[in-house]
Amino acid sequence: MHRVLKPTGSIYLQMDFRIEHWLRIILDDYFITQNSITWCYDRWTNSQNKFIPQSDRILFATKTKDYTFNKIKVAFSEKSKHKGSRFSKFNQGNLEQNYINETREKDCGDWWNISYLNSQSNERVGYATQKPKALIERIIKASSNEGDTVADYYLGSGTTAVVCKELKRNFIGCDINPKAIEITNARLDAVS
């Protein structure tokens, strides 16, 4: 992957927590690690004798210090204080504060709250490790522009290929599992 990545390119690597530390060491030998993103999601399951897993880590690394990065804005709500005064005979001079929820945008941080694909999701295609399109879309928008080429060396359910097609990016996908190729081709045929 290092050999074919453009100098302005980047790599995102999501893995099981049991091997993350090993892959981080290998990644640091070849790339410049920029962030470790925590992808948080609700998962409705029972767990015995341990905490319920509700997050994954995604390592974001680049080939050089001069890489493509498009800031991503995310919505957030905050309670803002609007000060106003009300005067009456009984409480003259007292200040009343009204709280109003406002939705604003801020630069995306490294803590991503993006829903996990539950078993009832219309997006689900029956592939065990399928990621939500919203997660892949954020990654692709941050590190590429229209016309760029995105590669997914572990294609799985083809979400990266589908999102690339929707966002006008070229893509390369490969997987050792013939079922992954079949699912991906069917999904791509369905994208207009």
Secondary structure, 3 states (H helix, E strand, C coil): CCCCCCCCCEEEEEECCCCHHHHHHHHHHHCEEEEEEEEECCCCCCCCCCCCCCEEEEEEEECCCCCCCCCCEEEEEEEEEEEEECCCCCCCCCEEEEEEEEEEEEECCCEEECCCCCCCCCCCCCCCCCCCHHHHHHHHHHHCCCCCEEEECCCCCCHHHHHHHHCCCEEEECCCCHHHHHHHHHHHHHCC
